[in-house]
Amino acid sequence: MNHKSGFNPLSRTTAHRRAMSRNMVTSLFRYERVTTTKAKALEVRKAAEKLITRAKEDTVHNRRIAAKFIADEKILNKLFTEIGPRMKERNGGYTRVLKMGFRQGDAADVVILELVDYKLPDSDGADAKDEKKSAKKAKAAKAEA
């Protein structure tokens, strides 16, 4: 029986697994959304949730503990200044896993791991073009009248 097994080794050595986990957590905090396999996402989610819980209170101790896991200074700062305060009212459940389907080559479950309050970037370029077109039409109508 496989009761209470603490983690999924993901068929990797310890060093590879730790490095991959650190890189994926850093990417999650940088882009707030990553696409990966389901098994990796469920493992990365554990570390990410613990770090966000630490980031809710910005102390030197918490920053040092998070810095053991996140090497990039900018991402560490973003975690404590943006992500942590955004999640202040939430008691856990900072990430979500959205299923996408199966990968073409090996049929692995592919998912999107994202922060709960992630918002899709607006298409600012399309809105600006629409505004320019409507402004030109208004200008042309005004010239005709």
C-alpha positions as CSV (number, residue, x, y, z in Angstrom):
1,M,0.0,0.0,0.0
2,N,1.1,3.6,-0.7
3,H,-0.5,5.4,2.2
4,K,0.8,8.7,3.4
5,S,3.6,8.9,0.9
6,G,4.8,12.5,1.4
7,F,5.5,13.5,-2.2
8,N,5.6,12.4,-5.8
9,P,9.3,11.9,-6.8
10,L,8.3,12.5,-10.5
11,S,10.9,9.9,-11.7
12,R,13.7,12.4,-11.0
13,T,16.7,12.6,-8.8
14,T,16.4,14.7,-5.7
15,A,18.6,17.5,-7.1
16,H,16.7,17.6,-10.4
17,R,13.4,17.6,-8.6
18,R,14.3,20.4,-6.2
19,A,15.8,22.5,-9.1
20,M,12.7,21.9,-11.2
21,S,10.4,22.8,-8.4
22,R,12.3,26.0,-7.6
23,N,12.3,27.1,-11.3
24,M,8.6,26.4,-11.7
25,V,7.6,28.2,-8.5
26,T,9.7,31.2,-9.7
27,S,8.0,31.1,-13.1
28,L,4.6,30.9,-11.4
29,F,5.2,34.0,-9.4
30,R,6.8,35.8,-12.4
31,Y,4.0,35.1,-14.9
32,E,1.2,34.2,-12.4
33,R,0.3,31.3,-14.8
34,V,2.3,28.3,-16.1
35,T,1.4,25.4,-18.3
36,T,2.7,22.0,-17.2
37,T,1.7,18.4,-16.5
38,K,-0.8,17.6,-13.8
39,A,1.7,15.7,-11.6
40,K,4.2,18.5,-11.7
41,A,1.5,21.1,-11.0
42,L,0.2,19.3,-8.0
43,E,3.8,19.1,-6.5
44,V,4.7,22.7,-7.4
45,R,1.4,23.9,-5.9
46,K,2.4,22.7,-2.4
47,A,5.6,24.8,-2.4
48,A,3.9,27.8,-3.9
49,E,1.1,27.9,-1.4
50,K,3.5,27.7,1.5
51,L,5.5,30.6,0.1
52,I,2.5,32.7,-0.4
53,T,1.4,32.1,3.2
54,R,4.8,33.3,4.3
55,A,4.6,36.4,2.0
56,K,1.3,37.5,3.7
57,E,3.5,38.9,6.5
58,D,6.5,40.8,5.3
59,T,9.2,40.1,7.9
60,V,13.0,39.6,7.5
61,H,12.6,36.0,8.8
62,N,9.9,35.2,6.2
63,R,11.9,36.8,3.4
64,R,15.0,34.7,4.3
65,I,13.0,31.5,4.3
66,A,11.5,32.3,0.9
67,A,14.9,33.4,-0.4
68,K,16.1,29.8,0.1
69,F,13.6,28.7,-2.5
70,I,13.5,31.7,-4.8
71,A,16.8,32.9,-6.1
72,D,15.6,35.8,-8.2
73,E,15.6,39.0,-6.1
74,K,12.9,40.7,-8.3
75,I,10.5,37.8,-8.0
76,L,11.1,37.6,-4.3
77,N,10.3,41.2,-4.0
78,K,7.2,40.8,-6.1
79,L,6.0,37.9,-3.9
80,F,6.2,40.1,-0.8
81,T,5.0,43.4,-2.2
82,E,2.3,42.3,-4.7
83,I,1.2,38.7,-4.4
84,G,1.3,38.4,-0.6
85,P,-0.8,41.5,0.2
86,R,-3.3,40.5,-2.6
87,M,-3.9,37.2,-0.8
88,K,-4.1,38.7,2.7
89,E,-7.9,38.0,3.1
90,R,-7.7,34.5,1.7
91,N,-7.1,31.5,4.0
92,G,-5.3,29.2,1.7
93,G,-6.2,28.0,-1.8
94,Y,-4.1,30.6,-3.6
95,T,-3.7,28.6,-6.8
96,R,-6.0,26.7,-9.2
97,V,-5.4,23.9,-11.6
98,L,-7.3,24.1,-14.9
99,K,-7.2,21.0,-17.1
100,M,-6.3,21.5,-20.8
101,G,-6.3,18.0,-22.2
102,F,-3.6,15.6,-23.2
103,R,-0.1,16.3,-24.7
104,Q,0.4,15.1,-28.3
105,G,3.6,13.1,-27.8
106,D,3.1,11.1,-24.7
107,A,-0.6,11.7,-23.8
108,A,0.3,13.3,-20.4
109,D,-2.4,15.4,-18.7
110,V,-1.6,19.0,-19.4
111,V,-2.9,21.7,-17.0
112,I,-2.6,25.4,-16.3
113,L,-1.4,26.3,-12.8
114,E,-2.3,29.8,-12.0
115,L,-2.9,32.2,-9.1
116,V,-6.6,32.4,-8.1
117,D,-6.8,36.2,-8.8
118,Y,-5.1,36.0,-12.2
119,K,-6.8,38.1,-14.9
120,L,-6.2,37.6,-18.6
121,P,-4.3,40.5,-20.1
122,D,-6.7,42.8,-22.0
123,S,-6.0,43.3,-25.7
124,D,-4.9,46.9,-25.4
125,G,-3.7,47.0,-29.0
126,A,-7.2,46.1,-30.3
127,D,-9.0,48.6,-28.1
128,A,-6.6,51.4,-29.2
129,K,-7.2,50.6,-32.9
130,D,-10.9,50.7,-32.4
131,E,-10.7,54.0,-30.7
132,K,-8.5,55.4,-33.5
133,K,-11.0,54.2,-36.1
134,S,-14.0,55.7,-34.3
135,A,-12.1,59.0,-33.9
136,K,-11.3,59.0,-37.7
137,K,-14.9,58.3,-38.5
138,A,-16.1,61.1,-36.2
139,K,-13.5,63.5,-37.8
140,A,-14.7,62.6,-41.3
141,A,-18.3,63.0,-40.4
142,K,-17.6,66.4,-38.8
143,A,-15.7,67.5,-42.0
144,E,-18.6,66.5,-44.2
145,A,-21.1,68.5,-42.2
